[in-house]
Amino acid sequence: MSILRKILSKVRAKSVSGEKFTVIIDGKEYDRCVICREPTDVLTSTPIDQRLYYVEGAGQLDKKCFNELHLASSIPSVIQI
């Protein structure tokens, strides 16, 4: 199974709740991890080419979920498809 398919299958399983992929903390808007929905330290205004753990076509992941998918050891932290 491709990396993107693994991510998207996890995202789809959780997307039925309608929960937003962003959260406002101290007046700033941050992205949530598309897999676990925990807030990341990435502002939504950060360009994707400056983000760590971003998967184009899927969205922002946090470090834990990114590493659990075994991405960190085999490909760069920004994936373009």
C-alpha positions in Angstrom: 0.0 0.0 0.0 1.4 3.4 -0.9 2.3 5.9 1.8 -0.4 8.3 0.6 -3.1 5.5 0.7 -2.1 4.6 4.2 -2.5 8.2 5.3 -5.8 8.7 3.5 -7.3 5.6 4.9 -6.6 6.8 8.4 -7.9 10.3 7.6 -11.1 9.0 6.0 -11.8 6.8 9.0 -11.7 9.8 11.3 -13.2 12.5 9.0 -16.9 11.5 9.6 -16.9 13.5 12.8 -16.8 16.8 11.0 -14.0 18.1 13.3 -12.0 20.9 11.9 -8.4 20.4 10.9 -7.4 23.7 12.6 -7.5 24.9 16.2 -7.0 28.4 17.6 -4.6 28.7 20.5 -3.8 32.2 22.0 -5.4 33.9 19.0 -3.3 32.0 16.4 -4.6 29.3 14.1 -2.7 26.0 14.0 -3.1 22.9 11.9 -4.2 19.7 13.5 -2.6 16.4 12.5 -4.9 14.8 9.9 -4.5 11.4 11.6 -4.7 11.9 15.3 -6.3 15.4 15.3 -3.9 16.7 17.9 -2.8 20.3 17.4 0.6 20.7 15.7 3.0 23.6 16.2 2.5 24.6 12.5 0.5 27.8 11.9 -2.0 27.4 9.1 -0.3 30.4 7.4 3.0 28.6 7.0 3.8 27.7 3.4 3.8 23.9 2.8 7.4 24.1 1.5 8.5 25.4 4.9 6.7 22.7 7.0 8.0 19.5 8.6 5.8 16.4 8.4 3.5 17.7 5.7 2.2 15.3 3.1 0.9 16.9 -0.1 -2.5 15.5 -1.0 -3.1 14.5 2.6 -2.2 17.3 4.9 -0.2 18.1 8.0 0.9 15.3 10.3 2.5 15.6 13.7 5.9 14.1 14.3 4.5 11.0 16.1 2.1 10.0 13.4 4.7 10.8 10.7 7.2 8.5 12.3 4.6 5.8 13.0 4.1 5.6 9.2 7.8 4.9 8.9 8.2 8.0 6.6 11.0 9.7 8.4 13.7 7.1 7.7 13.0 6.7 4.0 11.8 10.0 2.5 12.1 13.7 3.2 9.7 15.4 5.6 7.9 17.2 2.8 6.4 14.8 0.2 5.3 16.0 -3.2 3.3 13.8 -5.4 
